[in-house]
Amino acid sequence: MFGHNAREAKTIFNAGLLKTFGKLSQPDIARIDGRPERLIAELVEQYGWNEDFAKQKTEAFELKLSVGETSATTELPVRVGS
């Protein structure tokens, strides 16, 4: 997931996680370690979401980061339907 500036990207990713998913703790974020599949698992565990919904939230979060929105909020888009 991280490119040339891996350390900076990871810092932005982690900061975004804290702002977006407030139930995640520092140890949770350390376990996620920038891995989307681990984020999905943590969201299922911490928020009680089903895996599909957690995947949608993860994809929306990654999209916000990829377009440079470092001020991610909990207002992430949700896909309706399949």
Phi and psi restraints in degrees (value plus and minus 20) as a CYANA .aco file:
   2 PHE   PHI    -117.7   -77.7
   2 PHE   PSI     121.2   161.2
   3 GLY   PHI    -120.1   -80.1
   3 GLY   PSI    -153.9  -113.9
   4 HIS   PHI     -81.0   -41.0
   4 HIS   PSI     -63.9   -23.9
   5 ASN   PHI    -118.3   -78.3
   5 ASN   PSI      42.7    82.7
   6 ALA   PHI     -77.6   -37.6
   6 ALA   PSI     -62.3   -22.3
   7 ARG   PHI     -84.6   -44.6
   7 ARG   PSI     -64.7   -24.7
   8 GLU   PHI     -86.1   -46.1
   8 GLU   PSI     -61.7   -21.7
   9 ALA   PHI     -83.1   -43.1
   9 ALA   PSI     -60.9   -20.9
  10 LYS   PHI     -86.0   -46.0
  10 LYS   PSI     -58.2   -18.2
  11 THR   PHI     -82.9   -42.9
  11 THR   PSI     -64.0   -24.0
  12 ILE   PHI     -85.1   -45.1
  12 ILE   PSI     -63.3   -23.3
  13 PHE   PHI     -78.4   -38.4
  13 PHE   PSI     -69.8   -29.8
  14 ASN   PHI     -84.2   -44.2
  14 ASN   PSI     -61.4   -21.4
  15 ALA   PHI     -83.9   -43.9
  15 ALA   PSI     -59.7   -19.7
  16 GLY   PHI     -83.5   -43.5
  16 GLY   PSI     -58.6   -18.6
  17 LEU   PHI     -80.8   -40.8
  17 LEU   PSI     -64.5   -24.5
  18 LEU   PHI     -82.2   -42.2
  18 LEU   PSI     -61.2   -21.2
  19 LYS   PHI     -94.5   -54.5
  19 LYS   PSI     -55.6   -15.6
  20 THR   PHI    -106.4   -66.4
  20 THR   PSI     -61.3   -21.3
  21 PHE   PHI    -140.2  -100.2
  21 PHE   PSI      61.2   101.2
  22 GLY   PHI     -82.2   -42.2
  22 GLY   PSI     -39.8     0.2
  23 LYS   PHI     -97.7   -57.7
  23 LYS   PSI     -33.4     6.6
  24 LEU   PHI     -98.9   -58.9
  24 LEU   PSI     113.2   153.2
  25 SER   PHI    -115.4   -75.4
  25 SER   PSI     152.1   192.1
  26 GLN   PHI     -78.5   -38.5
  26 GLN   PSI     -63.3   -23.3
  27 PRO   PHI     -82.1   -42.1
  27 PRO   PSI     -55.8   -15.8
  28 ASP   PHI     -81.6   -41.6
  28 ASP   PSI     -66.0   -26.0
  29 ILE   PHI     -85.0   -45.0
  29 ILE   PSI     -57.6   -17.6
  30 ALA   PHI     -82.8   -42.8
  30 ALA   PSI     -59.3   -19.3
  31 ARG   PHI     -87.8   -47.8
  31 ARG   PSI     -56.8   -16.8
  32 ILE   PHI     -84.3   -44.3
  32 ILE   PSI     -64.6   -24.6
  33 ASP   PHI      28.9    68.9
  33 ASP   PSI      19.5    59.5
  34 GLY   PHI      59.1    99.1
  34 GLY   PSI     -13.0    27.0
  35 ARG   PHI    -117.8   -77.8
  35 ARG   PSI      95.0   135.0
  36 PRO   PHI     -76.7   -36.7
  36 PRO   PSI     -59.0   -19.0
  37 GLU   PHI     -84.6   -44.6
  37 GLU   PSI     -52.2   -12.2
  38 ARG   PHI     -95.3   -55.3
  38 ARG   PSI     -55.4   -15.4
  39 LEU   PHI     -80.9   -40.9
  39 LEU   PSI     -63.7   -23.7
  40 ILE   PHI     -77.8   -37.8
  40 ILE   PSI     -67.4   -27.4
  41 ALA   PHI     -80.9   -40.9
  41 ALA   PSI     -61.4   -21.4
  42 GLU   PHI     -86.8   -46.8
  42 GLU   PSI     -58.1   -18.1
  43 LEU   PHI     -86.5   -46.5
  43 LEU   PSI     -59.3   -19.3
  44 VAL   PHI     -81.5   -41.5
  44 VAL   PSI     -65.1   -25.1
  45 GLU   PHI     -89.5   -49.5
  45 GLU   PSI     -69.8   -29.8
  46 GLN   PHI     -97.0   -57.0
  46 GLN   PSI     -57.4   -17.4
  47 TYR   PHI    -121.4   -81.4
  47 TYR   PSI     -33.1     6.9
  48 GLY   PHI      54.4    94.4
  48 GLY   PSI      -1.6    38.4
  49 TRP   PHI     -97.7   -57.7
  49 TRP   PSI     136.0   176.0
  50 ASN   PHI     -96.5   -56.5
  50 ASN   PSI     144.1   184.1
  51 GLU   PHI     -81.9   -41.9
  51 GLU   PSI     -59.3   -19.3
  52 ASP   PHI     -83.1   -43.1
  52 ASP   PSI     -63.3   -23.3
  53 PHE   PHI     -86.3   -46.3
  53 PHE   PSI     -62.3   -22.3
  54 ALA   PHI     -82.3   -42.3
  54 ALA   PSI     -56.8   -16.8
  55 LYS   PHI     -85.8   -45.8
  55 LYS   PSI     -61.2   -21.2
  56 GLN   PHI     -80.5   -40.5
  56 GLN   PSI     -65.2   -25.2
  57 LYS   PHI     -83.7   -43.7
  57 LYS   PSI     -59.5   -19.5
  58 THR   PHI     -84.7   -44.7
  58 THR   PSI     -64.9   -24.9
  59 GLU   PHI     -82.8   -42.8
  59 GLU   PSI     -61.2   -21.2
  60 ALA   PHI     -85.0   -45.0
  60 ALA   PSI     -60.8   -20.8
  61 PHE   PHI     -82.2   -42.2
  61 PHE   PSI     -66.3   -26.3
  62 GLU   PHI     -83.2   -43.2
  62 GLU   PSI     -57.6   -17.6
  63 LEU   PHI     -83.3   -43.3
  63 LEU   PSI     -64.7   -24.7
  64 LYS   PHI     -79.2   -39.2
  64 LYS   PSI     -61.9   -21.9
  65 LEU   PHI     -87.0   -47.0
  65 LEU   PSI     -58.4   -18.4
  66 SER   PHI     -88.9   -48.9
  66 SER   PSI     -45.0    -5.0
  67 VAL   PHI    -114.6   -74.6
  67 VAL   PSI     -11.6    28.4
  68 GLY   PHI      68.1   108.1
  68 GLY   PSI      -4.8    35.2
  69 GLU   PHI    -106.4   -66.4
  69 GLU   PSI      73.1   113.1
  70 THR   PHI    -103.9   -63.9
  70 THR   PSI     -26.3    13.7
  71 SER   PHI    -121.6   -81.6
  71 SER   PSI      31.7    71.7
  72 ALA   PHI     -77.5   -37.5
  72 ALA   PSI     122.7   162.7
  73 THR   PHI    -142.5  -102.5
  73 THR   PSI     159.3   199.3
  74 THR   PHI     -96.0   -56.0
  74 THR   PSI     -27.6    12.4
  75 GLU   PHI    -104.6   -64.6
  75 GLU   PSI      53.4    93.4
  76 LEU   PHI    -115.9   -75.9
  76 LEU   PSI     125.0   165.0
  77 PRO   PHI     -87.6   -47.6
  77 PRO   PSI     128.6   168.6
  78 VAL   PHI    -144.9  -104.9
  78 VAL   PSI     110.0   150.0
  79 ARG   PHI     -96.0   -56.0
  79 ARG   PSI     121.5   161.5
  80 VAL   PHI    -127.4   -87.4
  80 VAL   PSI     110.9   150.9
  81 GLY   PHI      62.5   102.5
  81 GLY   PSI    -192.1  -152.1
